[in-house]
Amino acid sequence: MTSSDSARTPGGAVVLDGNRLRDEIVVRLAADVAAAGSPPVCLATVLVGDDGPSQRYVRNKHVQAAKAGLQSRNEILPASAGQAQVEDVVGRLAADPTVHGILVQSPLPAGDDPRYDEEAVLRLIPGDKDVDGLTTESMGRLMRGLPGLVGCTPLGVLRLLERYDIPTAGRRAVVIGRSMLVGLPLTVLLARKGIDATVTLAHSRSGDVTALCREADIVVGAAGVARMITASHVKPGATVIDVGISRTEAGIVGDVDFDAVQAVAGAITPMPGGTGPMTIACLLENTLTAARLQGAFPGL
Amino acid sequence: MTSSDSARTPGGAVVLDGNRLRDEIVVRLAADVAAAGSPPVCLATVLVGDDGPSQRYVRNKHVQAAKAGLQSRNEILPASAGQAQVEDVVGRLAADPTVHGILVQSPLPAGDDPRYDEEAVLRLIPGDKDVDGLTTESMGRLMRGLPGLVGCTPLGVLRLLERYDIPTAGRRAVVIGRSMLVGLPLTVLLARKGIDATVTLAHSRSGDVTALCREADIVVGAAGVARMITASHVKPGATVIDVGISRTEAGIVGDVDFDAVQAVAGAITPMPGGTGPMTIACLLENTLTAARLQGAFPGL
């Protein structure tokens, strides 16, 4: 993408448009599926309980899956389902050769009774079907550089950097937040051969990270601390990516103080419309990758 | 350890004495085993071929294991052994409840015939017996923060930092080298809750890392580039740890230019006698941890 056809913020930063890239990826995936003779590549989601936001997330995943030419299936269990019932459903999907990707919508319902052992559920998902990239197997493959599935959110960050031609090799990236979902895998991913960033992993015990961030070419906020990244954290021209989510009285807020930072940054993700849609796009990409890892359809 | 009873370099840096700490750890492990009634905790090594250095490494591991009160067993296969034979031996050790830790000495003999699939061999080692911390399962557990076994070399670095009271929380650490054996797991380990360093992972594509290192409280050389870390890389008083190994005409050389750096650093590992002996100490520690993970002996 040349900078001329990218939207800009009032301060002149390139907008890293996650909605646009998600749509591009969906179109590309649909073309890939069609070119392979439209085999029934299937994503299965498992939804336990009736949490409103979880239901919406899952519904959105199915809508986008259909646009990408993917089949999908939603296994719904009541909040009263026990551990054994959840494990039974996931185990059946794991064994089912017509299912290529499995996603257990998290969080599983909280409360003391029933209380779920999420780890035990994840263990049932084979590495080649783990489209969330969350299991021990997937994390281990990422560390060992083996073929496998990478978490949708970190992969989405990488796809944005690639799409907007943000250089990474030899550049300094700072990832703020050491979560298993984002910070840790993204650190490993950005440091990988071929991506080659020099990556700093900062977190809540890092103290003041302003100076650290100011040296970085790429800053990723994944701490879940509302608007912690201000203009003073950002080197002029740097790329700033917001993965943080905080629920405040003013609604959902990211880690980046967008209005201030956009005036300094060279490129920035909007919130919403940045990394959020990319997470879904990468879930669909992972579903196709999963089918390929399984050798499910020749020609795919 | 108070600084008063630590050896110092001519320039005044505390010597991070790996031989001494290894001996302390061996004594402690032997006491732990004795206190549990001397159960037969067993480390099994698998040695394929007749490479001289590999034979010496394995022999040393058995000598130290005996000092730590551990049983050990060495499975020796000829260089002509095929993949199936190696897998058969490892598979039997995996299934044997009297074996608590399994280490396959690497590298397996090179050459086109036989050519080993090391990944397939590693896959046979259960996570709870993986005393090298090398398998996909162990790497995944490290990422997910689950109980498991961490690679001996990164764990050895951590044990040195702990033993010499080098503060890590909120401090900046730079790890140079992104290997699966050292750099990647050490980055994750140092950033973990409870250790809490702000970690930068640098590597061969990072270009000049002098400025980066100069900001660090802890510098770990794990790149395998002879004497790449010079005095100009080190902030006065910083801790410098050498994990690098290069074979030069002058013998085995580390990543750290010891003579120059010791005059600037606050603490430094010698080479030899720094991280090398710690790797063996942590192999033995891991063997005990493995037996505990397996619940092999009550009271251990």
Interface residues (C-beta under 8 A of the other chain):
Chain A: E119 T135 T136 E137 S138 M139 G140 R141 L142 M143 R144 G145 L146 A169 G170 R172 R178 M180 L184 P185 T187 V188 A191 R192 K193 D196 T198 V199 T200 L201 A202 H203 R205 S206 G207 V209 L212
Chain B: E119 T135 T136 E137 S138 M139 G140 R141 L142 M143 R144 G145 L146 A169 G170 R172 R178 M180 L184 P185 T187 V188 A191 R192 K193 D196 T198 V199 T200 L201 A202 H203 R205 S206 G207 V209 L212
